[in-house]
């Protein structure tokens, strides 16, 4: 059974304090690993897709990396507007199959 | 480009009452998903459509839940009768059926409260 575990469950950072969120996964065959951001009362907003180990993608203060067993979302010099829940999801080798999500990491950035 | 549209945004009903949710996917997206998200959890798939065909409904509680996607565009998810445990956010997502371009884009969701 495909599983996704995210840690920590919650993270509180001071503005400018860099950190990383972890997503470990167990799947039969990884088609892609997705990162989404979810603000309270809103749907998940797409951030990145990673397809193979060693791949990295960046967007503003966020950088996502992928190994064969886990992915990291690095947040550099975060700002209060980065506060949100970050969801990790995996998709197996069938294309357009449903995403299997982790429970998310709730990030709070304090000014 | 308009995103995934869902309505209503909020719904409060008494248990045993029926309820329906509507979704309009991104134009041109032939794959449509309904997910349910409980508080503090990630979304979980209820049903997936490719065009108008339901290709994965294994997680849909068929005794009370039903869905349709007429003409392969808009979709409706219905619950009848609703139970207390159905309180959750119901998310609709859509994607293109194309390798390398199959990112799922989500709507804002419908928050259902069953009293």
Boltz contact constraints between the chains, C-beta under 6 A:
constraints:
  - contact:
      token1: [A, 42]
      token2: [B, 108]
      max_distance: 6.0
  - contact:
      token1: [A, 43]
      token2: [B, 91]
      max_distance: 6.0
  - contact:
      token1: [A, 43]
      token2: [B, 106]
      max_distance: 6.0
  - contact:
      token1: [A, 43]
      token2: [B, 107]
      max_distance: 6.0
  - contact:
      token1: [A, 43]
      token2: [B, 108]
      max_distance: 6.0
  - contact:
      token1: [A, 43]
      token2: [B, 109]
      max_distance: 6.0
  - contact:
      token1: [A, 44]
      token2: [B, 106]
      max_distance: 6.0
  - contact:
      token1: [A, 46]
      token2: [B, 103]
      max_distance: 6.0
  - contact:
      token1: [A, 87]
      token2: [B, 42]
      max_distance: 6.0
  - contact:
      token1: [A, 96]
      token2: [B, 31]
      max_distance: 6.0
  - contact:
      token1: [A, 96]
      token2: [B, 97]
      max_distance: 6.0
  - contact:
      token1: [A, 96]
      token2: [B, 102]
      max_distance: 6.0
  - contact:
      token1: [A, 98]
      token2: [B, 45]
      max_distance: 6.0
  - contact:
      token1: [A, 98]
      token2: [B, 48]
      max_distance: 6.0
  - contact:
      token1: [A, 101]
      token2: [B, 42]
      max_distance: 6.0
  - contact:
      token1: [A, 101]
      token2: [B, 43]
      max_distance: 6.0
  - contact:
      token1: [A, 102]
      token2: [B, 42]
      max_distance: 6.0
  - contact:
      token1: [A, 103]
      token2: [B, 41]
      max_distance: 6.0
  - contact:
      token1: [A, 103]
      token2: [B, 42]
      max_distance: 6.0
  - contact:
      token1: [A, 104]
      token2: [B, 42]
      max_distance: 6.0
